[in-house]
Amino acid sequence: MRVIIAGGTGLIGRALTASLLKDGHEVIVLSRGAAAPVDFPGEARLVRWDGRSAEGWGKLINEADALVNLAGKNLSSGRWTSKRKQSILSSRVNAGKAFVQALQQADKLPAVLVQASGAGHYGVENPALLDENAPIGNDFLAGITKHWEDSTLPVEAMGLRRVIIRSGVVLSRTGGALWLMLLPFRLFVGGPLGKGDQWLSWVHIEDEVRAIRFLIENPEAKGAFNISAQAVSNKQFANAAGKIMRRPSFIRVPAFMLRLVLGEMSTMVLEGQRASSKKLTDLGFRFKFHEIESALKDLI
């Protein structure tokens, strides 16, 4: 199988690329950077793109079996100024439009396109267990996911199977949010953030990759899928991290302090969603790391 991945040099993209290569698949990674990260799988083919058009790479679509669009500026790359918000949005929308353009010009379509999104789609005000039919939120992150998902919607009219992955926070030992989440515990000042009752939808990087591959390979998979193990409250996460690391987990960080330091970006840690992956598991997928303690034991 030949897979084209946009955003393949990021946390999820590198892990997905390595997994596919290990099983003998061919991977083409679209990257705006001049060089791949040090830990990037060397067997993958790296192709430059501008992130907004099919120029220079579009013809590769004709030989592809699957497309994976993970491209988008890191949400935690800095305070959410108006300029950064626009950059976060445009990086996602432009990448999606580039895929649509390439597919419109293709002589042969692949079997599937996997479109990245996030559990933030459901907003931050609904404490219920949320499946894929839950209404979209009305905050910044929810709006981002709406535009991100819609950027590749036209491919469905071409007859292409499209899968949307609304992932929880991806936990990995090689990058992403986990290092920052565990830093206070390493400094012996770990504990709940704000009230501590906000939900955290999360997924181990290994299960994230396994779920993406499962959805690529299953012809019945279509539409939006939540990818989240058993959601926990922020307090439950703190207790599990403290227990495994043998560090204090009771030193609460006031919400006002996080808002002062992070600005609007603080919503990523002070608010959350409780996403259900029942649709995914009903299709036959099984999480290897379903509970937060087993995931943290593996990663720490």
N, C-alpha and C positions, 0 to 999 in steps of 0.2 A: 504494500500500500504506500502511495506517495501522499504526504501531508504537507500542506503549506500553512505555516503559522506566522501570523503577525503579532508582534509583541513577544516573540520567542526568546528574547534575551532577558526577560523579566523573571521573577520568582517562579511563577506557574509555568511559563513557557520553557524555561531551562529544564525543569523536572519532567514536563511532558515530552520534550524532545529526547531527553535521555532514556525515558521509558520506551518510546517508540523505536529508537535506534537499537536498544538492547534486544528487542524482539525482531530485528531484521527489517524494519520499515525504513523508507527513505523520507527524510525530512528536509524541507526547504524553509528557512527562516528569513522573514522580511524584517530588516532592521534599518533604522535611520542613522545608527551609529557608524563610525568609521571602522570600529573593531569590536569583536565579541568579547564578553567578560572572560576573565581568566579561567573560570570554572565552566565555560560553555563547552558542550560536547563537540569534540573536534570532527566527528564524522558527519555532522550536519552541514548542509550547504547554506552559506550565508549570502543573501542577495540584498543589495541596497534598494531602498524605495524612499519616496518623499513623504509617505504617510497620508497622501491626499489624492493620488491618482494611480492609474494603472501603468504609467510610463515606466518602461524598462523591465517590467516583470509580468505584465498582464498575460503574455502568451504562455506562461508556465501553467496557467489554469487548465489548458487543454490536456495536460498529462496528469492532473491532480485527481486523487480519489476523495480527498476531504480537505476542507478549509477550516482553520481555527482563527478567529479574530479576538485576540486578547489585548490589542493595542489601546493604549490610553495613558496619559500622564498620571504619575503617582499621586493619589489623593493626599498623602501625608508629606508631600515634598516641601511644604511651607505654609504659612498663614494664608487663609483664603481671602486674599485681596480681590478686588474686582478683576484685576488683570489675570491673576492666577485662576480664578473661577472660569474665566473665558478660555484660558489655555487648557484647563481640564476638560471642558466641554468640547472645544474644537478638535482636540487631539483624538477624541473618541468618534465624533461625528464624521470627521474627514476620513478616518481610516475605514469606517463602514462604507462611506460613499465610494472609496477607492475599490473596495471589493465588488460593489454593485457595478461599477464601470467596467471592471475587468471581466465580470461574468456576462455583461451585455455584449462584450466584444468576442467572447469565447466561441469556438467552434464546437466544443464538447464540454458539457457541464459535469462537475464532480457529483458525488452521491449526497453530500451533506455539507452544510456550513454550520459551525458552532460559533455562536455569538456570545461574548462575555457580557455579564451584567453583575448585579450584586443584590444581597438581601436588603440593602438600603432602599430598594424599590418600594417597600411597603411603608416607608416613613418611620417616625419615631414615637407616634402617639397611640399605637394600638398594642396593648399587652397580650392579646389573644394569640393562640397558636395559628400561624398564618400559612395557608397553602397558596398555590399559584393563582387561585381565583380571588384572593384578597385584593381589596382596592389599593391603588397606588397612593403613596403619601403625598404631602404637599410641601416638603422641605427641599433644600438644595440637592441633597444626594438622590432623592427620589426623582427629581427632575432630570438629573444627569443620567440615571438608568433609563428613563423613558426615551430620551433622545438617542442614547447609545443603542438600545434595542431597536428603535425605529430606523436607525441608519442603514440597516441591512434588510428591512422589511420587504423592499421591492423584489428580492430574489425569490420569494414565495410565489409570486405571479409567474415566474419563469419555470415553475414546477420543481424547484430545488427544495429538498428537505432542510428545514432550518431548526436548530436547537438553541435555545437561550439558556445559559447557565447563570442562575442567581445565587452566587456563592456567598457563604458566610466568610468570616475572617479566616484566612488561610494561615495555619500555624506551621512553621518550618524552622529548623535549626540553622538554616543557611541564609536567612534574611526575612524580610517582611515585618509584621507587627510584633511577633513574639518577643524579640530581643528587647524592645522598648517596654512591653508589658511586664517582663520579668526583671527589668533593671532595678526597680525599687526593692524587690525582694533580695537581690544580690547585695544591695546596700543596707539591708536590715531595716528598711522602712516600708515594707510591703503592706498592702491592705486594700480595702474597697475604695473605689473612686466615686466621689459624690455620695448619694444615698446608698449605692451598692445594689439596688434592686433592679437596675436596668438589665435587660436581656442581652446575652452575647450569643449570636449564632456563629459557629465556628466549624472548621473542618481541617483535619490533618492533611498536609500536603500530599501524602501518599494516597489518601482517599479522594482528594480533589482530582489527581491525575487518573486514578482508576475510574472515577465517575465520568470524566470527559471521554476517556477511551470507550467506556461502556456505551455512552450515548452516541459516539461516532459509529460504533460497530453494530448497534441495534437498530434495524430499519423501522421498528415501531416507535422509536423515540422521535417526538416532534413537538415543537412548542416550548414553553418555559418549564424549567425544572429547578427547584431549590436544591442546592447542594450544601447541606448542613447536618452535622451530627446532632447529638442531643444537646439542645440549647441550655445554657446555664446562666444564672444571674452573675453579675460582676462579683458579688460577695462569694458565691460558690467557687468561681474561678480563683479568687484570692486565697480561699481556704485550701483548695487543691494544690495551688502553686506553693504556698507556705509549707504544707505538709510534706510535699515531695522534696523541696529544697531545704527543709528544716530551718526555715526562717520565720520571723514574725509575720502574721497576716492580719493584724488588727489595727494598724495605723492608717486611719481613714484620711484621704486627701480631699479637702473641701472643694465643692463644685466651683465656688467663686474663684479659687486659686487657679483651677484648670482653665476657666473662661478667661482669666486675666492673662495667662501665659499663651494659650492656644487660640484665643478668639473664637470665631464661629466654628473652627475645626474641632473644638472641644466636644461638639455634638457626637463625634465618632466614638468617644469614650464615656460620655455621660448619658447617652441615649442608645437604644438598640432595638432589635427585632427578635421575635421568637419564631423562626421559620421552621416549617415542617417539610421533611423530605419524603413524605408518604408516596407521592407520585413516582418518585425515583425508585423507592424500595418495592412498590407494587409492580414495577416493571422487571424486578428481579435483582436489583443491585443490593449488595450487603456491605455495610461499612466495616472496615477492619478495626477502626478506632471510633467506637460509638460514644464512649464516655470520656469526659475531660481528663480524669485521672490517668487512664491508660494512655491517652495521647501525650500528656505531659511527661509521663514516665519514659516514653519512647524518645521524646524530643530533648529532654533536659539532660 
